[in-house]
Amino acid sequence: MTHELVAQAESVLAPLERDLHLAWWDVQVEATDANAARRASAELAWSEALADPDLFRAVEEVQAKAPTRSLDLLCNLMLPHQVPSDLRARIVELDAAVDVRFSRHRGVVDGVEVDDSAIKKTLRQSDDSAERRAAWEASKTVGAAVADDVRELARLRNEAARSLGHRDWFALSLAKDELDEAKLLATLAATDRATAEPFRRWKARLDERLAQRLGCSVCDLRPWHYADPFFQEVPPDGAIDLDGYFEGADLVALAGRTLEGVGLEVDDIIARSDLYAREGKSQHAFCVDIDRAGDVRVLANLVPTHDSAETMLHELGHGVYELGFGDDLPWLQRSTHLVATEGSALFFGALAGTRRWLELVLGLEADEAAALRDRLREARAVELAVFTRWVLVMTEFERGLYATPDGDLDTLWWELVARHQGVTPPDGRKAPDWAAKVHIAVAPVYYHTYLYGSLVALQLKDALDAAVGSIVDQPAVGAFLREHLFAPGQSVRWDELVEQATGTPLSVASLDREMTVLATP
Ligand SMILES: [Zn+2]
């Protein structure tokens, strides 16, 4: 009975998902109207199949009597599509409308429209506080334009979540991703403790440099003095610039060589991929598993820089995972949990910033690579600290947004920014600056998975250091990952999988250790 129901659902869903992925790939590669239309209709067919109320009822009934892993996964896949169709349509429409307004909106400085990259350039380069402030304020005008709609989206999403028996959209999002809310809050608190002091020390030094450069005192620093609109990235002078080493580098060959060195095959992925910029092509990077049966592709826009090298390794980190599912896994289990696959991707991406990779794969002289060692470790720690503090803001804010969409969100936002990022709010400002972050509108309740993924990546590295000794050019690394992380697919829950693969439940111990390089003044 169970087996038949699952087999029946798989036979319907597998071809629809494959059509959807192919249509999606085609429109990313070439954004023609015909491709966009094909994608939209494939999307509709897929979501209609998942909305099937008879199938969902049957799945729930059988699962109550004889639960299986495949039924769990099928339930989670179908659950968000069980929202009444008129409500679902309103959410999709408003979501899309807000998304378009984000793409079209431009801030204005001195009567001239400025895009995101112009704003970022000013925040990176200008030494003039007034000019910086104008650029920063321009970056927030989109927030005022969309805030009412984002609050409305939160209300509608809550209504949908409640119709499915959940407290609010935050709770539903966690439940369908098999994430426990109490554990999430405990993990956030632990990452807060691990990073608060190292971040504070590093930022105190940054603030002194900024005050000196801008000719003011540290207590005069405001959000527009940092190098991006949300202080979510490491400013240029806190990072290490490796781009000089990548001039003329063949990133595809380097990435292929990296994976081959750890015993993982990627020729097939590379052959199917679309890796360089072209007119009409998506400017992002992603990896897609078209059919859960070996057709795995990467889309990227590579240029010879360190960032691009990291991106290529990151996407291949997703790809090798998807090629590594055990042969006997059923379709529903031939997939990855977001946290686990991000863990693999971040693990491989980070290699491009390690001394051994720069020496053994990129070909730096040994003494030159050795000389970079401490700065690479510090840059890595700073990156993790800045990123973690930002995720704390985002996640706690979103929890508050869905708890009270009509609450005083402007005040909540600046309280969180002040507490976690140590940034002094602008004096007397009353504006929905939170709504200027596109993820809050169109990628809701997602940010915490990046943080979990980064913890998994750190934990994998520690487990491999202990089991193999090092990473680069060690075929045992691929064998380890294939056996412990990739092969099980989703036959076990992500948290059990992480524990099995790394030997410990998800924790902040590895993050704590990375922070030690920032502990000394
Ligand atoms: Zn990724």
Boltz pocket constraint, residues with backbone or C-beta under 6 A from the ligand:
constraints:
  - pocket:
      binder: B
      contacts: [[A, 314], [A, 318], [A, 341], [A, 342], [A, 345]]
      max_distance: 6.0
